[in-house]
């Protein structure tokens, strides 16, 4: 196993790491685990069923982190991986996933990650995932993550899923089931530019009594890019759910936003809000009056919006 | 032409009239025009193309009203009619439509009204439509209105579409096109109960610069009823659009709400808000502390919500 500068740059961008982090780690490059390390409470193995990653967090684990970044540097490589995360009861853990693609060629590179996350009773999980693409070639950088989340009684998960830039084509599918008194929060931040296409399809079934779910999406579409955002919240019990999507539209970009509320129980309280618009003129003028150029003012506003 | 008590009751419920109103009028009963009267500025004829109603409002008409209610009293009758409304430039008019079905039998009765409304340049239209069903039979009362609206430059229309009660099955389709500086407002109020099913599908294409559209929906679903609300707002120019849906869910009823924002121009500003929930407990308690029974308190809240 040898890391090159390119690997390290990608890893820093998608997983905020400057070297091998402490704790449990699995680094996948071009379809192979090039580094794997378990910790006493977090065991990483190869799942015999699907050859994918199996991450098991022991009951009662507190304040630990597991890093499972993926990088693709071979152009024209198509990677598919199944990752399973089992977080046992009362554990508290942070999962840092993320995928970076460097593609300098004319062939497309893609990563399809199929994640299953099981949040045990009263366990608390923070899940961070960043997607990023770079490279000078015309070959596309494609990322299609599929995530299935099961939150058991009293468990909670906060998922932050970010597409930084450089991803040409993405279909993000997320489906979650939330049991009694469980809590799920999904925060999605997306930037598309050039000719990029991004589709995000989130469905949350709130099954248990007293459960709650929130889906928050912030996105910026620039140039000729296209975004489709679908978020369905299904209330099957006495529960609360909220969907919020805010988008900034620029240049010739297009955005479609289709939230869906399905109340199947009279005690379900479901709400949503959305706004699509351009950068507020007053904000631009204010920043420019402080001495920023128009481009600097735009960059500052977008950065604030996507943080 | 002879009106019976049943006719008069239905006409009062759906069109707020106690006899033949003044101005232009067309009353359709069981598929036939039983009363027709044009006014100097509003001409009602039979459209030779589709045998339907043609209502033409002359340019510059001010403050006039046209009543075009439909009633069905023959059980098992299936009525289909094409209504065309042409409002010439600078006219201001109120259109009172509406359909009432009385069905005492085991056979279904239905009315399919296909309306086309052309709002000329700088014309202003108020369109009111109430739907109501009654009768003791097991035969369903079915109402499927299809409405196409074209708002020309600087024109405006405010549409209030109400389903009072007693309609077993409805699919309401509305499509509107709004040109430069045109304005469209759709207010929909819907009550479903028993085993009723209601689907409302509204699509507004905001095509002209400086145009605006609003879709406001308030609905109550009781008993085992089911509602599906779809509202798509498409911004194709510098324009503003807003969708708002509020629903009260009771008993074993179910509601699905699917708004859709499509921004195809970076200067389109589109927003939506929705909330599905039960009657607020504090409101109930407050009214009951003033001496109302629980049922009276519920009725008062629902009445306020749907007004």
Interface residues (C-beta under 8 A of the other chain):
Chain A: X235 X247 X249 X250 X251 X252 X253 X254 X255 X256 X257 X258 X259 X260 X261 X262 X263 X264 X266 X267 X268 X269 X270 X271 X272 X273 X274 X275 X276 X277 X278
Chain B: X235 X247 X249 X250 X251 X252 X253 X254 X255 X256 X257 X258 X259 X260 X261 X262 X263 X264 X266 X267 X268 X269 X270 X271 X272 X273 X274 X275 X276 X277 X278
